[in-house]
Amino acid sequence: MAAPAAAPGAPGAAGQYGFIEALTQGGVIAWATLSILVIMSVGSWYVFFVKLIDQQKIIKEGRRARTSFWQSANLREAANKLDKNGAYRQIVDDGLLAQEQHTKLTDPIDQHDWMLGSLARSQGAIVSKLSTGLALLATVGSTAPFVGLFGTVVGIYRALIRIGASGQASIDTVAGPVGEALIMTALGLAVAVPAVMQYNWLMRRNKAIVEELARFANDVHGYMMSGGSVRPAAATARPAAGAATRPAAAGTAGAATTGQKA
């Protein structure tokens, strides 16, 4: 006597349409597509966190450069306050090296142009390092949906084959392949959307960092070309404010003393 078919709502029937079951029905192509999407996702998240840490280091170094760097007596002393392998330290070291090398040139070049080119090359090297890995995020964001679409096409193709072999388009025949197709589409989008968001956010932060580095390099250039006379406005404002506060405090103390004698 033949066993009765499982009802559509029975646990056995529901188990035929799970995620693993859909992948199993898809065979090697489904598992290969899933593996590619997983590798893309892991790679994009790895690049995101690595670049985020690198950016945060440069941002912290920039805060330190704004607060204490320009309070030093000279550039060499100020450079020691920065991280040894940091981006801001690299700009200062390259500027000092270019200043030393300018005196050794056999064919004299204007020092202003020489220093400007050296600092520009230093900034370019830093920007290139910051941009490393972002191409992977852009690639994942643009290709992951199509990888998922490939799985979708294969799933629908298998569904059509089953329909043709059985001669009827029943749910039992097409549910597995169509479910696999929909899963691959969703996975492709789940990998691509975060990668695009990560790329755009990191690029916006890179732009802000590059602008701050260019501002700092310009300040270093002005300082070196003026022999230390030209400093950023924020650096010169602090000593001036301190000097103005001291006479005011002295005047207040003198008035208090006069009042006591009276």
C-alpha positions as CSV (number, residue, x, y, z in Angstrom):
1,M,0.0,0.0,0.0
2,A,1.5,3.4,-1.0
3,A,2.2,5.9,1.7
4,P,0.1,9.0,1.6
5,A,1.7,12.1,0.2
6,A,2.8,14.7,2.8
7,A,0.4,17.6,3.2
8,P,1.7,21.0,2.0
9,G,1.7,22.3,5.6
10,A,3.3,19.2,7.1
11,P,6.8,19.4,8.7
12,G,8.2,17.0,6.1
13,A,6.9,19.1,3.2
14,A,8.2,22.3,4.8
15,G,11.7,20.8,5.2
16,Q,11.9,20.3,1.4
17,Y,12.1,24.1,0.8
18,G,14.7,25.2,3.3
19,F,17.8,27.2,2.5
20,I,20.2,24.2,2.6
21,E,17.7,22.1,0.6
22,A,17.5,24.7,-2.1
23,L,21.3,24.8,-2.3
24,T,21.5,21.1,-2.4
25,Q,19.1,21.0,-5.3
26,G,21.1,23.7,-7.1
27,G,24.2,21.5,-7.0
28,V,27.8,22.7,-7.6
29,I,26.7,25.9,-9.3
30,A,24.6,27.0,-6.4
31,W,27.3,26.2,-3.8
32,A,30.0,27.9,-6.0
33,T,27.8,31.1,-6.3
34,L,27.2,31.1,-2.6
35,S,31.0,30.7,-1.9
36,I,31.9,33.6,-4.2
37,L,29.3,35.8,-2.4
38,V,30.6,34.9,1.0
39,I,34.3,35.6,-0.1
40,M,33.2,39.0,-1.5
41,S,31.3,39.9,1.7
42,V,34.2,38.8,4.0
43,G,36.7,40.7,1.9
44,S,34.7,43.9,1.8
45,W,34.1,43.9,5.6
46,Y,37.8,43.3,6.2
47,V,38.9,46.2,4.0
48,F,36.3,48.4,5.6
49,F,37.5,47.9,9.1
50,V,41.2,48.1,8.2
51,K,40.7,51.4,6.3
52,L,38.6,52.7,9.1
53,I,41.4,52.0,11.6
54,D,43.9,53.7,9.3
55,Q,41.8,56.7,8.9
56,Q,41.2,57.1,12.6
57,K,44.9,57.0,13.3
58,I,45.5,59.9,10.8
59,I,42.6,61.9,12.3
60,K,44.0,61.5,15.8
61,E,47.4,62.6,14.6
62,G,45.9,65.6,12.9
63,R,44.3,66.7,16.2
64,R,47.7,66.4,17.9
65,A,49.3,68.4,15.1
66,R,46.8,71.2,15.5
67,T,47.2,71.4,19.3
68,S,50.9,70.9,20.1
69,F,52.9,70.8,16.9
70,W,53.2,74.5,16.2
71,Q,54.1,75.3,19.8
72,S,57.6,73.8,19.3
73,A,60.7,75.8,18.7
74,N,61.6,74.2,15.4
75,L,60.3,71.6,13.0
76,R,62.6,68.8,14.2
77,E,61.5,69.2,17.7
78,A,57.8,69.4,16.6
79,A,58.2,66.3,14.4
80,N,59.2,64.2,17.5
81,K,55.7,64.9,18.9
82,L,54.1,63.1,16.0
83,D,53.8,59.3,15.4
84,K,57.0,58.0,13.9
85,N,55.2,56.3,11.0
86,G,52.3,58.7,10.8
87,A,51.1,60.7,7.7
88,Y,51.8,64.1,9.3
89,R,55.3,63.0,10.4
90,Q,56.0,61.8,6.8
91,I,55.1,65.3,5.4
92,V,57.5,67.0,7.9
93,D,60.3,64.5,7.4
94,D,60.0,64.8,3.6
95,G,60.0,68.6,3.8
96,L,63.2,68.6,6.0
97,L,64.8,66.1,3.6
98,A,64.0,68.2,0.6
99,Q,65.4,71.3,2.3
100,E,68.7,69.5,2.9
101,Q,68.8,68.1,-0.7
102,H,68.2,71.4,-2.3
103,T,71.7,72.6,-1.3
104,K,73.2,69.6,-3.0
105,L,71.7,70.2,-6.4
106,T,74.2,70.9,-9.2
107,D,71.6,72.6,-11.3
108,P,70.0,75.1,-9.0
109,I,66.2,75.1,-8.8
110,D,64.1,77.7,-7.1
111,Q,63.7,76.5,-3.5
112,H,60.0,77.4,-3.4
113,D,59.3,75.1,-6.4
114,W,61.5,72.4,-5.1
115,M,59.8,72.3,-1.7
116,L,56.4,72.5,-3.2
117,G,57.0,69.5,-5.4
118,S,58.5,67.5,-2.6
119,L,55.5,68.1,-0.3
120,A,53.1,67.4,-3.2
121,R,54.8,64.0,-3.8
122,S,54.6,63.2,0.0
123,Q,50.9,64.0,0.0
124,G,50.4,61.9,-3.1
125,A,52.0,58.9,-1.5
126,I,49.7,59.2,1.6
127,V,46.6,59.6,-0.6
128,S,47.6,56.5,-2.6
129,K,48.0,54.5,0.6
130,L,44.6,55.7,1.9
131,S,43.0,54.6,-1.4
132,T,44.4,51.1,-1.3
133,G,41.6,48.5,-1.0
134,L,38.8,50.8,-1.9
135,A,38.8,49.4,-5.4
136,L,37.7,46.1,-3.9
137,L,34.7,47.7,-2.3
138,A,33.7,49.3,-5.6
139,T,34.2,46.0,-7.4
140,V,32.1,44.1,-4.9
141,G,29.4,46.7,-4.9
142,S,29.1,46.6,-8.7
143,T,29.5,42.9,-9.4
144,A,27.8,41.1,-6.4
145,P,24.2,41.7,-7.7
146,F,25.2,40.1,-11.0
147,V,26.8,37.1,-9.2
148,G,23.5,36.7,-7.4
149,L,21.7,37.2,-10.7
150,F,23.7,34.3,-12.2
151,G,22.4,32.1,-9.4
152,T,18.9,33.3,-10.2
153,V,19.2,32.4,-13.8
154,V,20.5,29.0,-13.0
155,G,17.7,28.4,-10.6
156,I,15.0,29.4,-13.0
157,Y,16.6,27.3,-15.7
158,R,16.5,24.3,-13.4
159,A,12.8,25.1,-12.7
160,L,12.0,25.1,-16.4
161,I,13.8,21.8,-16.9
162,R,11.7,20.2,-14.1
163,I,8.5,21.6,-15.5
164,G,9.3,20.2,-18.9
165,A,10.3,16.8,-17.5
166,S,7.2,16.4,-15.3
167,G,4.8,17.9,-17.8
168,Q,3.1,20.0,-15.1
169,A,4.0,23.3,-13.3
170,S,3.2,22.1,-9.8
171,I,4.6,23.7,-6.6
172,D,6.4,20.5,-5.7
173,T,8.3,20.7,-9.1
174,V,9.4,24.3,-9.2
175,A,9.5,25.4,-5.5
176,G,13.0,24.3,-4.9
177,P,14.7,25.8,-8.0
178,V,12.7,29.0,-7.8
179,G,13.4,29.4,-4.1
180,E,17.1,28.9,-4.8
181,A,16.9,31.6,-7.5
182,L,15.2,34.1,-5.1
183,I,17.8,33.3,-2.3
184,M,20.7,34.0,-4.7
185,T,19.2,37.4,-5.7
186,A,18.8,38.4,-2.1
187,L,22.3,37.3,-1.1
188,G,23.8,39.3,-4.0
189,L,22.0,42.4,-2.9
190,A,22.9,41.8,0.8
191,V,26.6,41.7,-0.2
192,A,26.5,44.7,-2.7
193,V,24.5,47.2,-0.7
194,P,26.9,47.3,2.4
195,A,29.9,47.4,0.1
196,V,28.6,50.5,-1.7
197,M,27.8,52.3,1.5
198,Q,31.2,51.4,2.9
199,Y,32.9,52.8,-0.2
200,N,31.0,56.0,-0.2
201,W,31.6,56.6,3.5
202,L,35.3,55.9,3.4
203,M,35.7,58.1,0.3
204,R,34.0,61.0,2.1
205,R,36.3,60.6,5.1
206,N,39.4,60.3,2.8
207,K,38.4,63.6,1.2
208,A,38.3,65.3,4.6
209,I,41.7,63.8,5.6
210,V,43.3,64.8,2.3
211,E,42.1,68.4,2.7
212,E,43.5,68.6,6.2
213,L,46.8,67.1,5.1
214,A,47.0,69.7,2.2
215,R,46.4,72.5,4.8
216,F,49.1,71.2,7.0
217,A,51.6,70.8,4.2
218,N,50.9,74.4,3.1
219,D,51.6,75.6,6.7
220,V,54.8,73.6,6.7
221,H,55.9,75.0,3.4
222,G,55.2,78.6,4.6
223,Y,57.1,78.0,7.8
224,M,60.2,76.6,6.0
225,M,60.2,79.3,3.3
226,S,60.0,82.0,5.9
227,G,62.6,80.6,8.2
228,G,60.0,80.0,10.9
229,S,58.4,83.5,10.8
230,V,55.2,82.3,9.2
231,R,53.0,80.1,11.3
232,P,49.3,79.1,11.1
233,A,46.9,81.7,12.5
234,A,45.7,79.3,15.3
235,A,49.3,78.8,16.4
236,T,50.1,82.5,16.6
237,A,46.8,83.4,18.2
238,R,47.4,81.3,21.3
239,P,50.7,83.0,22.3
240,A,49.1,86.4,21.6
241,A,46.1,85.6,23.7
242,G,48.4,84.5,26.5
243,A,50.4,87.7,26.3
244,A,47.2,89.8,26.4
245,T,45.9,87.9,29.4
246,R,49.1,88.4,31.4
247,P,49.1,92.2,31.3
248,A,45.4,92.3,32.0
249,A,45.9,90.1,35.0
250,A,48.8,92.3,36.1
251,G,46.6,95.4,35.8
252,T,43.9,93.8,37.9
253,A,46.4,92.9,40.6
254,G,47.8,96.4,40.6
255,A,44.4,97.9,41.0
256,A,43.6,95.6,43.8
257,T,46.8,96.6,45.6
258,T,46.0,100.3,45.2
259,G,42.6,99.7,46.6
260,Q,44.0,98.1,49.7
261,K,46.4,101.0,50.3
262,A,43.6,103.4,50.0
